[in-house]
Amino acid sequence: MAQQSEADRELMRHWVERWKLVGPQLEEIRRREIELANTQVSIRRLFPETRFSHLPKRTTSGLIEQQAWFAKLRQ
């Protein structure tokens, strides 16, 4: 493995310090964008011609229905 120069080590130290400063800020931006994302709208925009596009918008995530199906399968 090639030996790193002092300049390379200093550059890496610089980047590590930068990420320590901005990492939490970037994580907060990412978290906020995820919370504000409308998945249904995004999917309809990405796949406007799908066979499901005629279905009405859901008001729930479907988790309750999924759990009901799992309960039926257990019996």
TORPA-4810 file (N, C-alpha, C, O; in nm, 3 decimals):
<nodes>
NODE_1_0.084_-0.117_0.000_0.000_0.000_0.000_0.089_0.125_0.000_0.189_0.131_0.072_M
NODE_2_0.053_0.220_-0.080_0.134_0.342_-0.091_0.124_0.423_0.037_0.018_0.433_0.099_A
NODE_3_0.236_0.480_0.075_0.239_0.561_0.196_0.177_0.697_0.167_0.200_0.756_0.061_Q
NODE_4_0.098_0.746_0.261_0.031_0.874_0.244_0.125_0.988_0.280_0.205_0.979_0.374_Q
NODE_5_0.113_1.093_0.203_0.194_1.211_0.235_0.127_1.290_0.347_0.010_1.267_0.379_S
NODE_6_0.200_1.379_0.405_0.145_1.464_0.511_0.028_1.547_0.457_-0.071_1.569_0.527_E
NODE_7_0.039_1.592_0.332_-0.069_1.670_0.271_-0.196_1.585_0.259_-0.306_1.635_0.282_A
NODE_8_-0.181_1.456_0.222_-0.297_1.367_0.212_-0.363_1.348_0.349_-0.485_1.353_0.361_D
NODE_9_-0.282_1.327_0.450_-0.335_1.309_0.586_-0.406_1.437_0.634_-0.511_1.430_0.698_R
NODE_10_-0.349_1.550_0.602_-0.410_1.678_0.642_-0.543_1.697_0.570_-0.640_1.744_0.629_E
NODE_11_-0.548_1.661_0.442_-0.672_1.671_0.366_-0.779_1.580_0.427_-0.895_1.621_0.439_L
NODE_12_-0.742_1.457_0.464_-0.837_1.366_0.526_-0.885_1.420_0.661_-1.004_1.411_0.692_M
NODE_13_-0.795_1.476_0.739_-0.835_1.537_0.867_-0.936_1.650_0.843_-1.036_1.662_0.915_R
NODE_14_-0.908_1.730_0.742_-0.998_1.840_0.706_-1.138_1.786_0.675_-1.237_1.837_0.726_H
NODE_15_-1.144_1.682_0.590_-1.273_1.625_0.552_-1.346_1.565_0.671_-1.468_1.580_0.682_W
NODE_16_-1.275_1.498_0.759_-1.338_1.440_0.878_-1.397_1.550_0.966_-1.509_1.537_1.014_V
NODE_17_-1.323_1.657_0.985_-1.374_1.768_1.066_-1.495_1.832_1.002_-1.591_1.866_1.071_E
NODE_18_-1.492_1.848_0.870_-1.607_1.905_0.798_-1.731_1.819_0.818_-1.838_1.871_0.848_R
NODE_19_-1.714_1.687_0.801_-1.829_1.596_0.816_-1.881_1.597_0.959_-2.002_1.583_0.980_W
NODE_20_-1.794_1.612_1.056_-1.840_1.622_1.194_-1.929_1.744_1.212_-2.026_1.740_1.288_K
NODE_21_-1.897_1.852_1.143_-1.975_1.975_1.154_-2.106_1.968_1.076_-2.212_2.003_1.129_L
NODE_22_-2.100_1.924_0.951_-2.219_1.931_0.866_-2.301_1.802_0.864_-2.415_1.803_0.820_V
NODE_23_-2.244_1.693_0.910_-2.316_1.565_0.909_-2.452_1.573_0.978_-2.552_1.533_0.919_G
NODE_24_-2.458_1.622_1.102_-2.588_1.631_1.169_-2.687_1.723_1.097_-2.807_1.696_1.095_P
NODE_25_-2.637_1.830_1.038_-2.725_1.920_0.963_-2.782_1.850_0.840_-2.900_1.862_0.809_Q
NODE_26_-2.696_1.778_0.769_-2.743_1.705_0.651_-2.842_1.595_0.689_-2.939_1.571_0.617_L
NODE_27_-2.817_1.529_0.801_-2.910_1.426_0.848_-3.046_1.487_0.882_-3.149_1.426_0.853_E
NODE_28_-3.047_1.604_0.941_-3.173_1.672_0.972_-3.248_1.708_0.844_-3.370_1.692_0.838_E
NODE_29_-3.178_1.756_0.744_-3.242_1.788_0.615_-3.301_1.661_0.554_-3.414_1.662_0.506_I
NODE_30_-3.224_1.552_0.556_-3.272_1.425_0.500_-3.397_1.377_0.573_-3.493_1.334_0.510_R
NODE_31_-3.395_1.384_0.707_-3.509_1.339_0.788_-3.633_1.422_0.757_-3.743_1.369_0.742_R
NODE_32_-3.614_1.554_0.747_-3.726_1.643_0.717_-3.785_1.614_0.579_-3.907_1.612_0.562_R
NODE_33_-3.699_1.592_0.479_-3.746_1.563_0.344_-3.824_1.431_0.340_-3.925_1.421_0.270_E
NODE_34_-3.779_1.332_0.415_-3.851_1.204_0.420_-3.987_1.223_0.485_-4.087_1.169_0.437_I
NODE_35_-3.993_1.299_0.594_-4.120_1.322_0.662_-4.219_1.396_0.574_-4.340_1.371_0.580_E
NODE_36_-4.169_1.487_0.494_-4.258_1.569_0.410_-4.293_1.503_0.276_-4.381_1.552_0.205_L
NODE_37_-4.226_1.395_0.244_-4.249_1.330_0.115_-4.389_1.269_0.108_-4.436_1.210_0.205_A
NODE_38_-4.453_1.284_-0.005_-4.582_1.222_-0.029_-4.557_1.104_-0.123_-4.546_1.122_-0.245_N
NODE_39_-4.549_0.985_-0.067_-4.514_0.867_-0.144_-4.613_0.839_-0.255_-4.574_0.803_-0.366_T
NODE_40_-4.741_0.854_-0.227_-4.843_0.826_-0.329_-4.826_0.917_-0.450_-4.832_0.872_-0.564_Q
NODE_41_-4.806_1.045_-0.425_-4.788_1.139_-0.536_-4.661_1.105_-0.613_-4.660_1.109_-0.736_V
NODE_42_-4.554_1.072_-0.542_-4.428_1.038_-0.608_-4.443_0.916_-0.698_-4.394_0.916_-0.811_S
NODE_43_-4.510_0.813_-0.649_-4.529_0.692_-0.729_-4.613_0.722_-0.851_-4.583_0.675_-0.961_I
NODE_44_-4.718_0.798_-0.834_-4.804_0.833_-0.950_-4.727_0.916_-1.053_-4.751_0.904_-1.174_R
NODE_45_-4.636_0.999_-1.007_-4.555_1.077_-1.101_-4.453_0.989_-1.173_-4.427_1.007_-1.292_R
NODE_46_-4.395_0.894_-1.100_-4.296_0.805_-1.161_-4.359_0.705_-1.256_-4.300_0.671_-1.359_L
NODE_47_-4.478_0.657_-1.223_-4.543_0.553_-1.301_-4.686_0.594_-1.336_-4.781_0.533_-1.286_F
NODE_48_-4.703_0.696_-1.419_-4.838_0.746_-1.447_-4.926_0.647_-1.525_-5.049_0.658_-1.520_P
NODE_49_-4.869_0.555_-1.596_-4.946_0.465_-1.682_-4.959_0.325_-1.624_-4.978_0.229_-1.699_E
NODE_50_-4.951_0.310_-1.493_-4.958_0.177_-1.434_-5.101_0.127_-1.430_-5.196_0.204_-1.446_T
NODE_51_-5.114_-0.001_-1.410_-5.248_-0.060_-1.405_-5.322_-0.023_-1.278_-5.441_-0.049_-1.266_R
NODE_52_-5.253_0.039_-1.182_-5.316_0.079_-1.058_-5.353_0.227_-1.056_-5.408_0.275_-0.957_F
NODE_53_-5.323_0.298_-1.161_-5.343_0.443_-1.159_-5.490_0.482_-1.149_-5.521_0.595_-1.111_S
NODE_54_-5.581_0.391_-1.183_-5.723_0.424_-1.175_-5.780_0.409_-1.034_-5.892_0.452_-1.007_H
NODE_55_-5.703_0.349_-0.944_-5.751_0.328_-0.808_-5.754_0.460_-0.730_-5.670_0.547_-0.753_L
NODE_56_-5.849_0.474_-0.639_-5.854_0.597_-0.560_-5.735_0.605_-0.464_-5.673_0.504_-0.432_P
NODE_57_-5.706_0.725_-0.420_-5.597_0.744_-0.325_-5.632_0.676_-0.194_-5.747_0.682_-0.150_K
NODE_58_-5.534_0.612_-0.133_-5.556_0.545_-0.005_-5.552_0.647_0.108_-5.480_0.747_0.102_R
NODE_59_-5.629_0.619_0.210_-5.629_0.707_0.327_-5.549_0.646_0.442_-5.524_0.712_0.543_T
NODE_60_-5.507_0.519_0.426_-5.425_0.452_0.526_-5.306_0.388_0.457_-5.296_0.386_0.335_T
NODE_61_-5.214_0.335_0.538_-5.095_0.271_0.483_-5.124_0.129_0.435_-5.046_0.072_0.359_S
NODE_62_-5.236_0.071_0.481_-5.266_-0.068_0.447_-5.214_-0.166_0.549_-5.232_-0.287_0.534_G
NODE_63_-5.149_-0.116_0.652_-5.091_-0.204_0.753_-5.198_-0.284_0.826_-5.177_-0.402_0.854_L
NODE_64_-5.310_-0.222_0.857_-5.417_-0.293_0.928_-5.471_-0.407_0.841_-5.495_-0.518_0.891_I
NODE_65_-5.491_-0.380_0.712_-5.539_-0.485_0.621_-5.437_-0.597_0.609_-5.473_-0.714_0.606_E
NODE_66_-5.309_-0.561_0.603_-5.204_-0.661_0.594_-5.203_-0.750_0.718_-5.193_-0.872_0.707_Q
NODE_67_-5.215_-0.691_0.834_-5.217_-0.768_0.958_-5.339_-0.860_0.964_-5.330_-0.971_1.016_Q
NODE_68_-5.452_-0.815_0.910_-5.572_-0.900_0.905_-5.546_-1.022_0.817_-5.587_-1.133_0.852_A
NODE_69_-5.481_-1.003_0.704_-5.447_-1.116_0.616_-5.352_-1.212_0.685_-5.368_-1.334_0.676_W
NODE_70_-5.252_-1.159_0.755_-5.158_-1.246_0.828_-5.230_-1.327_0.934_-5.200_-1.444_0.954_F
NODE_71_-5.327_-1.264_1.003_-5.404_-1.336_1.107_-5.483_-1.450_1.044_-5.493_-1.558_1.103_A
NODE_72_-5.541_-1.426_0.926_-5.615_-1.533_0.857_-5.523_-1.647_0.817_-5.561_-1.764_0.827_K
NODE_73_-5.404_-1.614_0.773_-5.309_-1.717_0.730_-5.263_-1.802_0.847_-5.235_-1.921_0.831_L
NODE_74_-5.254_-1.742_0.966_-5.210_-1.819_1.084_-5.311_-1.926_1.122_-5.273_-2.029_1.177_R
NODE_75_-5.439_-1.903_1.094_-5.544_-1.998_1.135_-5.544_-2.123_1.053_-5.626_-2.211_1.076_Q
</nodes>
